[in-house]
Amino acid sequence: MVTLRLPPKTERMLERTAKMQGRTKLALVREAVVEKLEDIEDMAASDAVMRRLARGKERTYSAAEVKRAVGL
């Protein structure tokens, strides 16, 4: 369980958006939190790949190689 306090301006924005979309404030907050957490996880994964690329431990493929591999 999480309790959240928002600045008044943010609270008003949340209320307007929820009303505009016909959704609850809670639904919007839940969606926003999940999206943000997924973004953070994606960034961590891409950072790991970039580190492997920099060390020469990750292979890249050209568009032509991918097309050939999938038979296009």
C-alpha positions as CSV (number, residue, x, y, z in Angstrom):
1,M,0.0,0.0,0.0
2,V,1.3,3.4,-0.9
3,T,0.0,6.8,0.2
4,L,0.8,9.7,-2.1
5,R,0.6,13.4,-1.6
6,L,0.7,15.6,-4.7
7,P,1.2,19.3,-5.0
8,P,-2.2,21.1,-5.6
9,K,-1.3,21.9,-9.2
10,T,-0.5,18.2,-9.9
11,E,-3.7,17.1,-8.1
12,R,-5.8,19.4,-10.3
13,M,-4.1,18.2,-13.4
14,L,-4.8,14.6,-12.3
15,E,-8.4,15.4,-11.6
16,R,-8.9,17.1,-15.0
17,T,-7.3,14.3,-16.9
18,A,-9.2,11.6,-15.1
19,K,-12.5,13.4,-15.8
20,M,-11.5,14.0,-19.4
21,Q,-10.7,10.3,-19.9
22,G,-13.6,9.0,-17.8
23,R,-11.3,7.2,-15.5
24,T,-10.5,7.3,-11.9
25,K,-7.5,9.2,-10.5
26,L,-6.3,5.9,-9.0
27,A,-6.3,4.1,-12.4
28,L,-4.3,6.9,-14.0
29,V,-1.7,6.9,-11.2
30,R,-1.4,3.1,-11.3
31,E,-0.9,3.2,-15.1
32,A,1.7,6.0,-14.8
33,V,3.6,4.2,-12.1
34,V,3.7,1.0,-14.1
35,E,4.8,2.8,-17.2
36,K,7.6,4.7,-15.4
37,L,8.9,1.5,-13.7
38,E,8.9,-0.3,-17.1
39,D,10.8,2.6,-18.6
40,I,13.4,2.4,-15.8
41,E,13.8,-1.3,-16.3
42,D,14.1,-0.8,-20.1
43,M,16.8,1.8,-19.6
44,A,18.7,-0.5,-17.2
45,A,18.6,-3.3,-19.8
46,S,19.7,-1.0,-22.6
47,D,22.6,0.4,-20.4
48,A,23.8,-3.2,-19.9
49,V,23.8,-3.9,-23.6
50,M,25.6,-0.6,-24.3
51,R,28.3,-1.6,-21.7
52,R,28.7,-5.0,-23.4
53,L,28.9,-3.3,-26.8
54,A,31.6,-1.0,-25.5
55,R,33.6,-4.0,-24.3
56,G,33.1,-5.9,-27.6
57,K,31.0,-8.5,-25.8
58,E,27.8,-7.8,-27.8
59,R,27.3,-8.4,-31.6
60,T,25.3,-6.1,-33.8
61,Y,23.5,-6.9,-37.0
62,S,22.9,-4.8,-40.1
63,A,19.4,-4.5,-41.6
64,A,20.5,-6.7,-44.5
65,E,21.8,-9.4,-42.2
66,V,18.4,-9.4,-40.3
67,K,16.5,-9.6,-43.6
68,R,18.5,-12.5,-44.8
69,A,18.2,-14.3,-41.5
70,V,14.4,-14.1,-41.6
71,G,14.2,-14.8,-45.3
72,L,13.2,-11.4,-46.7
